[in-house]
Amino acid sequence: MIHLSDFVRTIYAPTFLYGQKSLRTIQEYVGAICKYIKYTGNPLITELNPYNHAKFFTGVRAENLSEETIRKYCQHINSIWAKAGPEGPNNRDVLGFLKKTPWIRPPKPFRKLPREISDTFIDKIYNEIPLCPECYEFPTYLDMELRPVYWKASAFNVNGADDSATHDFFARRQASA
């Protein structure tokens, strides 16, 4: 059988990358395969198994790369293996070297934590929002585009202006439109 590096260089890249992907994308795919070969020792394509995947994943984690970079490597390698595996309903232009497609579980995507809001800001919002349902009615002179802006300005009272100043501002703005 054929080694992984030979498969990518002689079969996969000419078939799916050259002429179809940008140079940067090709470099990303080659970089991912080079990392895989670095940690697994260029296995035969039929020897792609969970043990090799674990060696690759552990080695990349030891490099202190970001989770997003490791995720990118895993996704590139998985897309290469998908074309080496059997045909499926969403993957018809395959090469069919493998009976079962190997797969590396990429790390979960990083989600930014929401920004913390100070207690004083939350207190100000609760103190400024009216409690009665009738207070949520908008003045009739506001058109539909200005109503969300009016609600934010009056509810959060951002500039510290009293409610009459907010009404006057929007009345002038509507009159000039």
C-alpha positions as CSV (number, residue, x, y, z in Angstrom):
1,M,0.0,0.0,0.0
2,I,1.0,3.6,-0.2
3,H,2.4,5.9,2.6
4,L,0.4,8.9,3.8
5,S,3.0,11.4,2.4
6,D,3.0,9.8,-1.0
7,F,-0.8,9.6,-1.1
8,V,-1.1,13.4,-0.3
9,R,1.7,14.4,-2.7
10,T,0.9,12.2,-5.7
11,I,-2.8,11.5,-5.5
12,Y,-4.8,13.8,-3.2
13,A,-3.1,17.2,-4.0
14,P,-3.2,16.9,-7.8
15,T,-6.8,15.6,-7.7
16,F,-8.4,18.0,-5.2
17,L,-6.1,20.9,-4.5
18,Y,-4.0,22.1,-7.5
19,G,-6.0,24.5,-9.7
20,Q,-9.0,24.4,-7.3
21,K,-7.6,25.9,-4.1
22,S,-5.5,29.0,-3.4
23,L,-1.8,28.6,-2.6
24,R,-2.4,29.5,1.0
25,T,-5.0,26.8,1.4
26,I,-2.6,24.2,-0.1
27,Q,0.1,25.3,2.3
28,E,-2.4,24.9,5.2
29,Y,-3.2,21.3,4.1
30,V,0.4,20.4,3.6
31,G,1.3,21.9,7.0
32,A,-1.4,19.8,8.7
33,I,-0.1,16.6,7.0
34,C,3.5,17.5,7.9
35,K,2.4,17.8,11.6
36,Y,0.6,14.4,11.4
37,I,3.7,12.8,9.8
38,K,6.0,14.4,12.4
39,Y,4.1,12.6,15.3
40,T,3.1,9.4,13.7
41,G,6.1,8.5,11.5
42,N,4.4,8.5,8.0
43,P,2.2,5.5,8.3
44,L,0.7,3.5,5.5
45,I,-2.6,4.9,4.5
46,T,-4.3,1.6,5.7
47,E,-2.7,2.2,9.2
48,L,-4.6,5.3,9.9
49,N,-6.1,4.3,13.3
50,P,-7.1,5.9,16.6
51,Y,-3.7,5.1,18.1
52,N,-2.0,7.3,15.4
53,H,-4.6,10.0,15.9
54,A,-3.9,10.0,19.6
55,K,-0.2,10.3,19.0
56,F,-0.8,13.3,16.6
57,F,-3.2,15.0,19.0
58,T,-1.0,14.6,22.0
59,G,2.0,15.9,20.1
60,V,0.3,18.9,18.8
61,R,-1.1,19.7,22.3
62,A,2.5,19.5,23.6
63,E,3.5,22.3,21.3
64,N,1.3,24.7,23.2
65,L,-0.6,25.7,20.1
66,S,-3.9,27.4,20.4
67,E,-7.1,25.3,20.4
68,E,-8.2,27.0,17.2
69,T,-4.9,26.0,15.5
70,I,-5.3,22.4,16.6
71,R,-8.9,22.5,15.5
72,K,-7.8,23.7,12.0
73,Y,-5.2,20.9,11.7
74,C,-7.8,18.3,12.6
75,Q,-10.3,19.7,10.1
76,H,-7.8,19.7,7.3
77,I,-6.7,16.2,8.0
78,N,-10.3,15.0,8.3
79,S,-11.1,16.5,4.9
80,I,-8.1,14.7,3.3
81,W,-9.2,11.4,4.8
82,A,-12.8,11.9,3.7
83,K,-11.6,11.8,0.1
84,A,-9.5,8.6,0.8
85,G,-12.5,6.8,2.2
86,P,-15.6,5.2,0.7
87,E,-18.2,7.0,-1.2
88,G,-21.2,8.5,0.7
89,P,-24.3,10.6,-0.1
90,N,-22.4,13.9,0.5
91,N,-19.0,12.7,-0.7
92,R,-19.2,11.2,-4.1
93,D,-15.9,12.2,-5.7
94,V,-13.8,10.0,-3.5
95,L,-10.7,7.9,-4.2
96,G,-11.8,4.8,-2.3
97,F,-8.5,3.7,-0.8
98,L,-10.1,3.0,2.6
99,K,-13.1,0.9,3.6
100,K,-13.8,3.1,6.6
101,T,-12.9,6.8,6.9
102,P,-10.7,7.6,9.8
103,W,-11.6,10.7,11.9
104,I,-9.9,12.9,14.5
105,R,-12.2,14.7,16.9
106,P,-11.2,18.3,16.8
107,P,-11.3,20.3,20.1
108,K,-14.4,22.3,20.7
109,P,-14.4,25.8,19.3
110,F,-13.4,28.6,21.7
111,R,-16.3,30.7,22.8
112,K,-15.6,34.1,24.3
113,L,-17.1,34.8,27.6
114,P,-19.5,37.6,27.8
115,R,-18.3,40.9,29.0
116,E,-19.0,41.5,32.7
117,I,-21.3,44.3,33.5
118,S,-20.9,46.3,36.7
119,D,-23.5,46.2,39.5
120,T,-23.9,49.9,39.3
121,F,-24.8,49.8,35.6
122,I,-27.4,47.0,36.3
123,D,-28.8,49.0,39.2
124,K,-29.1,52.0,37.0
125,I,-31.0,50.0,34.3
126,Y,-33.4,48.6,36.8
127,N,-34.1,52.0,38.4
128,E,-34.7,53.6,35.0
129,I,-37.0,51.0,33.4
130,P,-40.7,51.7,34.2
131,L,-42.6,49.0,35.9
132,C,-46.1,49.5,34.4
133,P,-47.1,48.1,31.0
134,E,-48.6,51.4,29.9
135,C,-45.1,53.0,30.2
136,Y,-43.8,50.9,27.3
137,E,-46.0,52.7,24.8
138,F,-44.1,54.9,22.3
139,P,-45.0,58.4,21.4
140,T,-47.1,58.5,18.3
141,Y,-44.7,60.9,16.6
142,L,-42.0,58.3,16.3
143,D,-41.7,56.3,13.2
144,M,-40.8,52.6,13.3
145,E,-37.0,53.0,12.8
146,L,-36.7,55.4,15.8
147,R,-38.7,53.4,18.3
148,P,-35.9,51.0,19.4
149,V,-33.5,54.0,19.7
150,Y,-36.1,55.9,21.8
151,W,-36.6,52.9,24.1
152,K,-32.9,52.5,24.7
153,A,-32.4,56.2,25.3
154,S,-35.3,56.5,27.7
155,A,-34.9,53.2,29.5
156,F,-31.1,53.4,30.0
157,N,-31.1,57.2,30.3
158,V,-27.6,57.1,28.9
159,N,-26.8,60.8,28.9
160,G,-28.4,61.4,32.3
161,A,-31.1,63.6,30.6
162,D,-34.6,63.6,32.1
163,D,-37.5,62.1,30.2
164,S,-38.7,65.4,28.8
165,A,-35.3,66.0,27.2
166,T,-35.5,62.6,25.5
167,H,-39.0,63.4,24.2
168,D,-37.8,66.8,22.8
169,F,-34.7,65.2,21.1
170,F,-36.8,62.7,19.2
171,A,-39.6,65.2,18.4
172,R,-37.0,67.5,16.8
173,R,-35.4,64.6,14.9
174,Q,-38.8,63.4,13.6
175,A,-39.7,66.9,12.5
176,S,-36.5,67.3,10.6
177,A,-37.0,64.0,8.7
